[in-house]
């Protein structure tokens, strides 16, 4: 099976790696801005699909389909974001005789529409947040305005990944926030339809990972806690969810399984819930695709989710039974984002001038960055993920702290120091943080010279030392410069 990956960045590299392990030939697609990208270099083949704006490339159905046909691909993996939840695209893939690596198009049509998903979940017996299942296309109907209870969330019907969501605290904010949500939804999903959802105060966000074969078999692969969020964007995810009682875990698993069966689910999916402080839980949505945070599930279950997706698409039977799915230890993922903490966490751009990724036992890095790469504002600002595993949660936190301090990026500001301060906070350590935690969390200003500055100063001193002592270039043996650098670095200290 030859697979075209209709995405970019770290998730494209992740899928391409799985293809290589399985022996599946791979095809990458790239925009003008991504012609030097790592995913385009890693794939067996790479095809240009248009100009930099996503609407002209990664969201352009016709160009992606043509790239698949021209390259002789048998299947298309959409990753997350872009066209991953687009039922029209999935149907077009299958109408062209290709395999869509994801849920059935009719499932996407149901779950991609958040209002339709609410109705299906309610019919399957899941508790659903109260509120009118009414779409807002243009003006807000007067009849709907009478039903709004504040504070209220405005959410994109075709949303995902925290995009197209705004909070209105009173009637004066409502129209402005509706317009803001619609604009972001149109830019992200090509659909500006939104709806209202009541805000659950002090909520925890817990999601259940499922995998289905489209023929009635559904596996539950544990849960993930995703309560550490800023502006409705997840920053830190972990599995298993801390402070979750066995009885609540069982209820969530059963609810996810029931909905998966009702949908006759195929491929990977995530059933998302909010838990309130009174012990109740509510269905909020289905994410019918692979998730950004899927690595924590892989770390605790030992199941390669992308591998499982690809095998199912290739017509291979389930490799696991439910009794084979056993979680072990604790895993946490932290998202490294190119943003400026000193400027309201606005997305940052620039060239990566220095890069040192973390390593060591239990540490996994998913990224598509390299020294010399330009980080632009054209796409999502997520540039890497640090995922760690240990046998118990406290050790996992300690390992994540160490890994984040090792991970150094020069030339582009990131949220690394902010992430360290979050995992050092008492609420995170105790496992009691909720989705509003970061609204009141106040990071401390960085003090002193950090490790990145020290290493860059050492590199500058080493360069000066080389210039003084070796004015004439000399031919060195391949690989010798690395060891010279390490030796001189120790001398400089």
N, C-alpha and C positions, 0 to 999 in steps of 0.2 A: 504494500500500500504506500503510494507516494503522497506525502502530506504537504499542503500549502498552509503556512501559518499567517493568518490575516490579522497580524498585530505587530507590535514593536516592543522595544525595551526589554526589561527583565523577564516578563512573562513569555515573550517570543523566544528568548534564549532558553528558558526553562523547557518549553515544549520541544524545541529543536534538539536539545540534549536527550530528551526521552526518545525522540525519533531515532537518533543515532544509536542509542543503546539497543533499541528493538530492531535495528537494521532497516528502518523505513527511510527511503530517500526523502529529502526535505526541500521545500522551496520557501524562501522569504520574500516578502514584498516590502518596498520602502518608498518613502516620499523623497522629494528633493532635499529636504533638511536631514534625512537619515541615510544618505548614500554612503557615508563613512561609518555607519552604525555597526555595533558589534553583531547584532542579529543578522544583518545583511552579509557580514563576513563569515559568520559561522555556518550558515545553511549550505547545502550542497549546490543550490542555485539561488539567485536573487533577481527579482524582477522589479523595475521601477513602475510605480502606479500613479505618478502624477505630482502635482505641485505640493508645497508644504502644508497648506490648510487641510485639516482632516476631511473636510467636506469634499475635497478634490482628490483625496487619496485613500486614507484608511476607512472613510465612510462611503466611498464610491463603489457601490455594489457592482456595477458593470465592469469597472477596471479590474477589480479583484477576481471576478468570475472569468474574465478574459485571460488574466494571468494564469489562473488555474488550468484553463483549457489549453492555452499555448504551451505551458510547461509539462502537460501530460499528467497533472496531479489527479489522484483518485479521490482525495478527501480534503476538506478545509477545516482547520481548527481556528476558531475565532478568538481564543484567549478570553480576557475579560475587557469590559468597556467596548467602545466602538460598536461593531455589529453583532456582538456576542448574544444579545437578547432580542435581535431583530427577526421577527417571524417571517417577514417578507424575504429577507436575505436567505434565511435557512431554507425556505421553500424554493427559492430560485436556485440554490445550490443543488437540491435534490431533483428539481425539474431538469437540470442540466446533466443528470446522470452521475452526480458526485455525492459523496457522503458528507453530511454535516456532522462534525464531531461535537455533539451536544444533544440537548433534548429534541424531541420531535417538533416540527414547525407548529403544530397545533397546540403543543404544550407551551411553547414560547408565546404564542398568541394569547394564551390564558394568563400565564404567570408574568409576562412582560408588561401586561396591563395590571397595575397594582390594584385597581378597583375590582377587576374580574377575579384576581387572586383572592381578594377578601371574601368575595361571594362563594368561591369554591371551597375555601377553608372553612367558612361557616357551615356549608352543606356537609363537609366531612366531619363536623363535630368539634372543630377547634374553637377556642375562645378568641374572638376578634375584637379589636378596639371599637368602642361604640362610635357612631358618627354616620353622616349621610354618605352613601356611595354615589356621589354626584360629581361628574367631571366639570371642570371650569375651562371653557374654551376662550371666551372673550370677556364680556362683562359678567360680574358675579350676580346671579339672580337674587332678587330681593327675598324670595322665599328661602333661599339658602342662607343668606345673611342672618336671618332670624334664628337659625339653628346653631350658629357658631358660639362656642364657649371659649373664652380666652384664659390662658394663652393657647394658641392653636398653631399647628404645623401646616405649612403649605408644601405639598410634595408632588414631584413629577410623576405622572401616571406611568411613564416609560423609564423611570429613574433607576439608579443604581450607583453604588460607590459613593454615596453621600452627596451626589450632585443633584441640583434642582430642588433643594430643600431650604426653606426659610421659616423663621419663627415670628409670628405677629403677637405682641403682648396686649394689644388693645385695638379698637376699631380704627384709630388714626393710622396705625402702621399697616393695616391689612392690605389695602390696594397697592402700596409701594412694594411690599414683600411678595405679593402675588406676581407683580410684573417682574421683579428680580428673579423669582423662581422660574417663571416662564422663559425668560431670556436665557438663563443658564441651561434649562432643559432643552431648549431648541439648539443651542450650541453644542451640547453634549450628545443628544440622542436624536435630533432632527424632529422632535415632537414637543410642543410647548403646552400640552394639556396638563393641568394640575388638579389636585383635589385637597380637601381639608382632612386632617387627622388630629384628634385630641392629643395634647402633650401629657405624657405620663411623668409625673414628678418623681425624682429620686429613683429612676428606673435603672435596671441592669440590662445589658444587651447580650443575650446568649443565643447562639445559632447552632443548629444541628446539621452535620454533614451527612448526606445520603448519596448512594450510588445505586442506580437501577439499570436493568437490562432491557427495559421496554417491553418485557413479556411477563410482568407481574412480580419479578423478584426484586426486592429492595433491601439494601444493606444500610444499617445505621453505623457510622464510623465516628461516634463520639461527638462531643460538643466543643465549642470555642467561646470564650468570654471576650467580648469586644467593647467593653464599656468605656475604655479610655479613648475619648473622641474629642476633637476640636472642630467646631463648625460642621458637625455631623460627619466628619471624616475620621475614620479609625486610625489611631497611631500605634497602639500596642494591642496585640491579641495573644491569647494563651489557651492551652488545653492541658489538663481538664480545667473547667471553670472553678475558681476557688470559692469556698463557702457555699457550694451548691449541695443541698441535701440529697441523699440517695433517692428519696421519694420524689423530689422535684425533677431530678435527672430522669427517672423512670417515666414520669408524666410527659416530659418534653420529648423523649425518645418515641413514646407511643404516639404522640400527636404528629410528629414528623413522619413516622412510618405510615400512619393513616392517610396523611395528605399525599405522600409519595404513591401509595396504592391507588388513591382516587385519581391521580394524574397519570397512572400507568407510566411512571417516570422512567426515562432513559438517560443514561450518562450521569454526570455529577450535578448535584444541586444542593443548595443550602436553604433550610427552613429557619427563618429568623423570628425571634420572640423578644418581647420586653417583659421583665419581671418587676412587679412593683414591691414596695416595702411591706405590703400586707400579705404577701405569699401568693398572690395571683399572678398568672402569666397570660400574655396575649400574643396571638399571631400578628406579625406586621407585614411580612412579604416573603416571597420565594426568590432567591437569586439563582436563575437557571443556567449556571455556568460555573467554571472554576473560579475560586475566590482568590483575592490577593493573599489572604492569610492561610491558604491551604497547607503551607509547609508545616505548621504546628501540628496538624492532624497527622501528616506523614511521619513526623518525628515520634509521636507517642504511640501510633498504631503499627508503624513499620510498613504501611501500605503506600506504594507509589501511586498517587491518585492520577497523575497524568498518564502513566503507564497503563493503568486500568482503563482510562478513557480510550486510549488508542487501541488497546486489545479488543474492547467491546466494538469499536467502530470497524475493526478488521474482521469481525464475525467470530471472534474467539469467545468461548464460554467464560462465565465467572470463575475467577481463580480462587475466590474465598467464599466460605459460608459464614453466616452471622456468628456462629460460635468461634470462628477463627479470629474475629476482631476483638482483640484485647488491648486495652490501653496500658502503657507502662511509663512511669516517670512523669515529668512535667516539661512542657515546651513553651517558650515565649518568643514572639516575633516583634521586632521594633522596626518601624518604617523610617528610613532615612530620606528626608525630603529636602530638596534644594529650596530653601527659604531663609529669609533674614529675620532672626529672632529680635533684632534691635529695631526693626522697621515693621512691627505688627505682624510678623510671620508672613509677609508678602512673598510670593514666589520669586526666586532669585535666578539670575542668569550669569554666565561667564564660562571660562575655559578651565577645565580641571588641570591644574598645574602640578599637583602632587597627589598620590594615592597610595595608601597603605591599608589593605583590608585586614580584618581580624582573622584569627585562625585558632587552632588548638582543639582539644577534645570537646566534642559536643557542640561545635560551632559550625553553622552553615551560612554562607553568604549567597543570596540571589541578587544579581545585579547585571547591568549591561554597560557599565561605565569603564573608562580607561583614561590614563594620563594623556592629555592633549585633546580630549573630547570636549566639544562645546555643548553646554547645557542651555537650551533656549526656552522661550516662553510659549512655544508652539503647542506643546502637549502637556500631559500631567507632570507635576513636579516631583513625583516619586522617582528616586534614582537607584535605590538599593534597599534590601531588607536584610536584617541580621536576625537569624533564628538560632536559638540555643536550646539544648536539652540537658537535663540532669535527672537523677533518680528521685529527687524531691524538690519542691518548689523553692525553698530558701536557697539551695545551691544553684538552681536555675537563675534566680535573680542575681546572685553573686557573679555567676558566669556571664550573664548578659552585661552587667556593669563593666566587667573586665573587657569583654569584646567591644563594647561601645567606646571605651577609652583607647583601645588599640586602633579602631577604625578612624583613619585620618584622611581628610579630603582638603586639598588646598585649591584656592582660586574661586570657590563657590561657597557661600555660607550655607550651613545646614542646621538641622534641628538636633544634632547629636547631644549637645550639652543639655538641652531641654529634656530629651528622653532620659538621660542619666538622672536628672533631678526628679523626674516623675517616679522612676523605679526606686529611688531612694526615699520617697515620701512614705509616711506612716500608713496612709490609706491604701496605697498600692501594696505595701508589704503585708498588711493585714488582710488584703483581698476584699476590702469593703468599698472600693471606689465605684461610683455610678456614672451614668452618661453625662451628668452635669458637673462632674468633679473638676474638670479643667477650666470651667467658667470662673472659679474662685481661686484656682491654683496660681500662685505667684512665684515664678522662677527667680532664683537669686542671680545677680550679675556675676559673670565669670571673673575669677580672681587669679592674678598671676599669669605666668607664661605656661601655656598648655603644651602637651607633648608634641603637637604638630609644629608649633612655633620653634620648639627646641630642635626637632629633627631638621627643619628647614634651615635653621641657623647653622647647624652642624654641616649640612650639605653645602651651604655657602662658604663656610670656613674651609671645607675640604676642597672646594673648587679653587679657592684662593691659594691653598697650600699646593695644589697641583700646578697652578700657573707659575708659582715662584720656583718650585723645585724641578719642574719638568717643562721648560719653555719650548722644547722641541717635541712634536708628537712622536710617540714610539708605537710600534706595532706590538700589541699584546695578544696573548693566547685567548682564544674564545672562552668566555666565562670568567676570565681572571679579574675583570673590573669589579664584579660583585664582591669578591672576597677582599680586594684591596679597599673597597669602600667600607666594608665592615671593620677591617683592621684599623683604618684611619679614623673611623667613627669612634671606636673605643679609645684611641689615643687622644682624640679631641676632648673626650669627656674628662 
